[in-house]
């Protein structure tokens, strides 16, 4: 017989899903899918490849979201029936299966609920992620590479395409910096709560005396710019340097000056790209990254003015946002939300969904009017 606790959980799941469906707005989503299907069927669609990519990507995304929502509704409707059948048959294995489905449905609906909180202007964009080693010498460079692996594993687990743009390797171990694009809808809104300084405490593998070392790495997350957005960059404001790609690579990677570094002189912003063999392709990609950084800088300046007028006291919450302790105990703790776990290996393997969810909820609470 289903317990009162189980009945309460089922009621909560159904109510949460109903709220998510209200925010998702199935009717308007179906209408947009219809419009996109018409646009995608135009014979000369691919004459404008950028627009065609945008149309087909949006269509595929919305169809997937609608399918996901429909499946969740079907599972929620079936849930009481599963428990009734298990009770009628007095079958323990059937009861265990019903409870397992309830657990899974709670997780899936909670994940979707968190997504409904991503309503910022740029939250639905793809993301540009840059990781830099900070204080801590060779340990910091190694830590930056560990963070890069963590985020790449996270993207892989979620089926997000990733494109590496630049990796600057440190001399002894690890990386000085790396930039990659997470090419999925809402990647920016999701990963933007990861921005800030990440602190690692461990026994240094590079210290022959086995001493404990604290090292730091910074994570920057900005939205990818769209074609309609641009900032005019005068040639005189730009310094272009070409050099040979560094680090591991296949035949021909390090033999030509194909890598490109752009310096925006007025702001000092430096971006580089070395993922393509062609210097022209690398320059075009680097220009796209620079545009994104300049637009983000402008957005932050405008937000700072608004916050000053409002007397906003939230300030930047990016610094020292998470602590990872591997010695003398095992703990990863978010310093903003207080969320923590002792399963450090899972976190470093990219299982950071709970941290991201708590960060998104925290940000939403901070932004809510008091």
PLY file of the C-alpha trace (Angstrom):
ply
format ascii 1.0
element vertex 370
property float x
property float y
property float z
element edge 369
property int vertex1
property int vertex2
end_header
0.00 0.00 0.00
1.38 3.44 -0.94
2.34 5.38 2.17
1.15 8.86 3.01
4.70 10.07 2.35
4.61 8.51 -1.13
1.19 10.06 -1.82
2.57 13.47 -0.80
5.57 13.04 -3.09
3.34 12.12 -6.03
1.12 15.16 -5.36
4.19 17.41 -5.22
5.56 15.97 -8.50
2.23 16.54 -10.27
1.91 20.10 -8.92
5.50 20.98 -9.86
5.02 19.62 -13.38
1.83 21.67 -13.77
3.76 24.83 -12.84
6.55 23.96 -15.27
4.00 23.37 -18.06
2.49 26.79 -17.34
5.88 28.49 -17.71
6.81 26.38 -20.73
3.54 27.35 -22.50
2.97 24.30 -24.68
0.56 26.07 -27.06
2.96 28.87 -27.96
5.80 26.35 -28.32
3.71 24.28 -30.75
2.89 27.46 -32.69
6.58 28.42 -32.93
7.45 24.89 -34.07
4.85 25.23 -36.84
6.35 28.53 -38.00
9.88 27.11 -37.93
8.81 24.01 -39.89
7.44 26.31 -42.61
10.69 28.33 -42.61
12.76 25.12 -42.74
10.85 23.85 -45.78
11.70 26.88 -47.96
13.71 25.57 -50.98
16.42 28.25 -50.80
16.82 28.04 -47.01
20.51 27.10 -47.20
21.40 30.07 -49.42
21.90 31.85 -46.10
23.74 29.21 -44.11
23.88 31.17 -40.85
20.12 31.73 -40.86
19.46 28.13 -41.92
21.56 26.87 -39.04
19.70 29.12 -36.63
16.27 27.96 -37.90
17.08 24.24 -37.89
18.84 24.38 -34.51
15.92 26.22 -32.89
13.43 23.81 -34.47
15.34 20.75 -33.26
15.66 22.21 -29.77
11.95 23.07 -29.42
10.87 19.69 -30.78
13.12 18.01 -28.21
11.74 20.18 -25.40
8.14 19.48 -26.39
8.85 15.75 -26.61
10.51 15.87 -23.18
7.53 17.71 -21.67
5.04 15.28 -23.22
6.96 12.28 -21.90
7.11 13.77 -18.38
3.34 14.35 -18.42
2.77 10.76 -19.55
5.05 9.41 -16.81
3.37 11.58 -14.16
-0.07 10.33 -15.25
1.13 6.71 -15.13
2.74 7.01 -11.68
-0.38 6.44 -9.50
-1.29 3.45 -11.71
2.14 1.88 -11.11
1.64 2.06 -7.33
-1.94 0.76 -7.58
-0.82 -2.25 -9.63
2.07 -2.97 -7.25
-0.33 -2.79 -4.30
-2.95 -5.00 -6.00
-0.38 -7.65 -6.83
1.35 -7.31 -3.44
4.62 -7.54 -5.37
7.69 -6.07 -3.64
9.73 -5.87 -6.86
6.89 -3.95 -8.54
6.75 -1.59 -5.56
10.52 -1.06 -5.80
10.17 -0.27 -9.52
7.39 2.24 -8.81
9.51 3.97 -6.15
12.50 4.05 -8.52
10.32 5.70 -11.18
9.10 8.25 -8.61
12.72 9.07 -7.70
13.67 9.45 -11.37
10.62 11.58 -12.17
11.34 13.90 -9.25
14.89 14.44 -10.54
13.81 15.01 -14.14
11.04 17.46 -13.23
13.29 19.35 -10.79
15.92 19.69 -13.54
13.29 21.12 -15.87
11.99 23.43 -13.15
15.48 24.89 -12.73
15.55 25.58 -16.48
12.37 27.66 -16.17
14.37 30.00 -13.91
16.66 30.88 -16.82
14.79 33.90 -18.09
17.65 36.41 -18.39
18.22 38.34 -21.61
21.05 36.07 -22.78
20.29 32.88 -20.83
19.17 30.93 -23.91
22.49 31.54 -25.72
25.43 29.25 -26.26
28.36 29.92 -23.91
32.00 30.91 -24.27
33.96 29.53 -21.31
37.49 30.65 -20.43
39.49 29.02 -17.63
42.70 30.63 -16.33
45.24 29.54 -13.75
45.67 32.12 -10.99
47.72 32.09 -7.77
49.51 28.86 -6.95
52.19 28.32 -9.59
52.34 24.89 -11.21
49.57 23.61 -8.92
47.28 26.36 -10.21
48.04 25.41 -13.83
47.28 21.78 -13.04
44.09 22.85 -11.23
42.97 24.89 -14.26
43.34 21.79 -16.43
41.34 19.74 -13.89
38.55 22.35 -14.06
38.62 22.30 -17.86
38.20 18.51 -17.77
35.33 18.86 -15.25
33.39 21.20 -17.54
34.11 19.18 -20.68
32.85 16.05 -18.90
29.73 17.96 -17.80
29.05 19.01 -21.41
29.65 15.45 -22.61
27.22 14.03 -20.04
24.52 16.43 -21.25
25.16 15.79 -24.94
26.39 19.34 -25.59
28.70 19.91 -28.53
31.98 21.59 -27.56
34.43 23.48 -29.74
37.88 24.22 -28.34
39.23 27.56 -29.52
42.50 27.96 -27.68
44.61 26.14 -25.09
47.77 27.67 -23.68
49.82 24.96 -21.97
52.00 25.67 -18.94
55.67 24.67 -19.00
55.70 22.00 -16.28
52.08 20.79 -16.13
48.55 21.91 -16.72
47.37 24.98 -18.63
47.74 28.72 -18.38
44.33 29.21 -20.01
41.77 27.59 -22.29
38.71 28.84 -24.15
35.92 26.70 -25.54
32.34 27.11 -26.72
29.51 25.06 -25.21
27.20 24.85 -28.20
23.76 24.15 -26.74
20.66 26.26 -26.04
20.72 27.72 -22.50
24.40 26.81 -22.07
25.13 30.41 -21.03
22.30 30.64 -18.51
23.28 27.28 -17.07
27.05 27.76 -16.85
27.04 31.45 -15.96
26.61 30.55 -12.27
30.02 28.85 -12.49
31.79 32.16 -13.11
34.30 33.18 -10.47
37.34 31.88 -8.60
37.59 28.18 -7.77
39.90 27.26 -4.87
41.64 23.89 -4.49
43.29 22.56 -1.32
45.28 19.32 -1.62
48.63 17.65 -1.08
50.66 18.97 -3.99
51.80 16.26 -6.43
54.57 18.69 -7.44
56.02 19.15 -3.94
58.61 16.51 -3.09
57.99 17.20 0.62
54.29 16.35 0.26
53.03 19.64 1.67
49.49 20.92 1.42
48.99 23.53 -1.29
46.20 26.01 -1.98
45.76 27.06 -5.60
43.26 29.10 -7.56
41.75 29.12 -11.05
39.30 31.59 -12.57
36.28 30.75 -14.73
34.74 33.31 -17.09
31.45 32.59 -18.88
29.98 34.92 -21.50
27.17 34.52 -24.04
27.95 33.89 -27.70
26.99 36.89 -29.86
24.40 36.62 -32.60
24.85 37.83 -36.17
22.64 40.86 -35.61
24.89 42.08 -32.78
28.17 43.77 -33.45
30.54 46.36 -32.13
32.47 48.47 -34.56
36.18 47.85 -33.96
38.43 50.32 -35.81
41.55 48.75 -37.31
43.72 51.11 -35.27
42.25 49.61 -32.06
43.34 46.11 -33.00
46.75 44.45 -32.84
47.02 41.13 -34.69
49.78 38.62 -33.94
50.27 35.26 -35.63
52.24 32.38 -34.17
52.58 28.62 -34.26
50.07 26.49 -32.39
51.42 24.99 -29.19
50.77 21.82 -27.27
49.75 18.34 -28.39
48.42 17.94 -31.89
48.49 15.84 -35.02
50.73 16.14 -38.04
50.99 19.70 -39.34
49.48 21.42 -36.31
52.69 23.05 -35.15
54.40 23.64 -38.49
52.77 26.86 -39.70
52.00 30.28 -38.19
48.24 29.66 -38.24
47.34 30.61 -34.66
46.04 34.17 -34.20
46.11 36.48 -31.20
44.02 39.67 -31.19
44.61 42.50 -28.73
41.96 45.19 -28.35
44.22 48.10 -27.47
41.70 50.43 -25.73
40.52 47.74 -23.26
43.54 45.44 -23.17
41.33 42.43 -23.93
43.36 39.64 -25.54
41.84 36.63 -27.34
43.44 33.89 -29.37
42.43 30.94 -31.49
44.46 28.01 -32.78
41.89 25.28 -33.44
41.89 25.64 -37.26
44.72 25.07 -39.72
43.85 28.25 -41.59
45.04 31.60 -40.26
41.96 33.29 -41.78
39.60 30.89 -40.02
41.37 31.39 -36.72
41.21 35.17 -37.13
37.47 35.03 -37.88
36.84 32.88 -34.80
39.00 35.13 -32.63
37.04 38.17 -33.86
33.82 36.44 -32.81
35.22 35.81 -29.32
36.43 39.42 -29.07
32.99 40.71 -30.10
31.41 38.57 -27.38
33.83 39.87 -24.73
33.30 43.50 -25.75
29.52 43.10 -25.73
29.69 41.48 -22.29
31.90 44.32 -21.06
29.38 46.86 -22.34
26.51 44.95 -20.72
28.34 44.88 -17.37
29.05 48.63 -17.57
25.39 49.34 -18.28
24.30 47.04 -15.43
26.74 48.77 -13.07
25.14 52.14 -13.87
21.65 50.71 -13.23
22.77 49.12 -9.97
24.33 52.40 -8.85
21.08 54.26 -9.54
19.08 51.60 -7.69
21.54 51.49 -4.82
22.04 47.80 -5.54
24.24 46.25 -2.88
24.56 42.78 -4.42
27.78 43.62 -6.21
29.80 40.91 -7.92
29.29 37.44 -6.53
31.88 35.86 -8.78
35.00 35.91 -6.57
35.83 32.86 -4.45
32.65 31.08 -5.42
33.60 27.46 -4.64
36.10 25.58 -2.52
37.37 22.07 -3.33
39.19 20.38 -0.43
40.93 17.06 -1.11
43.06 17.07 2.08
42.81 16.67 5.08
39.16 15.79 4.33
37.03 15.53 1.17
34.58 18.38 0.57
33.35 20.61 -2.23
31.39 23.62 -0.99
29.73 26.54 -2.78
30.50 29.64 -0.77
27.38 31.49 -1.98
24.67 28.86 -1.60
26.31 26.79 1.19
25.57 23.67 -0.88
28.23 21.00 -0.30
29.13 17.37 -0.95
31.84 14.95 0.14
31.87 13.13 -3.21
34.76 15.11 -4.66
35.63 12.59 -7.37
32.13 12.72 -8.88
32.30 16.53 -8.97
35.69 16.52 -10.70
34.23 14.02 -13.17
31.64 16.62 -14.19
28.67 15.69 -11.98
28.03 19.31 -10.97
24.28 19.45 -11.73
23.29 19.99 -8.07
25.78 22.85 -7.69
24.49 24.49 -10.86
20.85 24.05 -9.81
21.50 25.56 -6.36
23.44 28.41 -7.99
20.59 29.22 -10.38
18.05 29.17 -7.54
20.33 31.36 -5.38
20.80 33.88 -8.18
17.06 34.05 -8.74
16.49 34.71 -5.01
19.16 37.42 -4.98
17.56 39.16 -7.94
14.05 39.03 -6.46
12.79 42.35 -5.02
13.01 42.41 -1.24
0 1
1 2
2 3
3 4
4 5
5 6
6 7
7 8
8 9
9 10
10 11
11 12
12 13
13 14
14 15
15 16
16 17
17 18
18 19
19 20
20 21
21 22
22 23
23 24
24 25
25 26
26 27
27 28
28 29
29 30
30 31
31 32
32 33
33 34
34 35
35 36
36 37
37 38
38 39
39 40
40 41
41 42
42 43
43 44
44 45
45 46
46 47
47 48
48 49
49 50
50 51
51 52
52 53
53 54
54 55
55 56
56 57
57 58
58 59
59 60
60 61
61 62
62 63
63 64
64 65
65 66
66 67
67 68
68 69
69 70
70 71
71 72
72 73
73 74
74 75
75 76
76 77
77 78
78 79
79 80
80 81
81 82
82 83
83 84
84 85
85 86
86 87
87 88
88 89
89 90
90 91
91 92
92 93
93 94
94 95
95 96
96 97
97 98
98 99
99 100
100 101
101 102
102 103
103 104
104 105
105 106
106 107
107 108
108 109
109 110
110 111
111 112
112 113
113 114
114 115
115 116
116 117
117 118
118 119
119 120
120 121
121 122
122 123
123 124
124 125
125 126
126 127
127 128
128 129
129 130
130 131
131 132
132 133
133 134
134 135
135 136
136 137
137 138
138 139
139 140
140 141
141 142
142 143
143 144
144 145
145 146
146 147
147 148
148 149
149 150
150 151
151 152
152 153
153 154
154 155
155 156
156 157
157 158
158 159
159 160
160 161
161 162
162 163
163 164
164 165
165 166
166 167
167 168
168 169
169 170
170 171
171 172
172 173
173 174
174 175
175 176
176 177
177 178
178 179
179 180
180 181
181 182
182 183
183 184
184 185
185 186
186 187
187 188
188 189
189 190
190 191
191 192
192 193
193 194
194 195
195 196
196 197
197 198
198 199
199 200
200 201
201 202
202 203
203 204
204 205
205 206
206 207
207 208
208 209
209 210
210 211
211 212
212 213
213 214
214 215
215 216
216 217
217 218
218 219
219 220
220 221
221 222
222 223
223 224
224 225
225 226
226 227
227 228
228 229
229 230
230 231
231 232
232 233
233 234
234 235
235 236
236 237
237 238
238 239
239 240
240 241
241 242
242 243
243 244
244 245
245 246
246 247
247 248
248 249
249 250
250 251
251 252
252 253
253 254
254 255
255 256
256 257
257 258
258 259
259 260
260 261
261 262
262 263
263 264
264 265
265 266
266 267
267 268
268 269
269 270
270 271
271 272
272 273
273 274
274 275
275 276
276 277
277 278
278 279
279 280
280 281
281 282
282 283
283 284
284 285
285 286
286 287
287 288
288 289
289 290
290 291
291 292
292 293
293 294
294 295
295 296
296 297
297 298
298 299
299 300
300 301
301 302
302 303
303 304
304 305
305 306
306 307
307 308
308 309
309 310
310 311
311 312
312 313
313 314
314 315
315 316
316 317
317 318
318 319
319 320
320 321
321 322
322 323
323 324
324 325
325 326
326 327
327 328
328 329
329 330
330 331
331 332
332 333
333 334
334 335
335 336
336 337
337 338
338 339
339 340
340 341
341 342
342 343
343 344
344 345
345 346
346 347
347 348
348 349
349 350
350 351
351 352
352 353
353 354
354 355
355 356
356 357
357 358
358 359
359 360
360 361
361 362
362 363
363 364
364 365
365 366
366 367
367 368
368 369
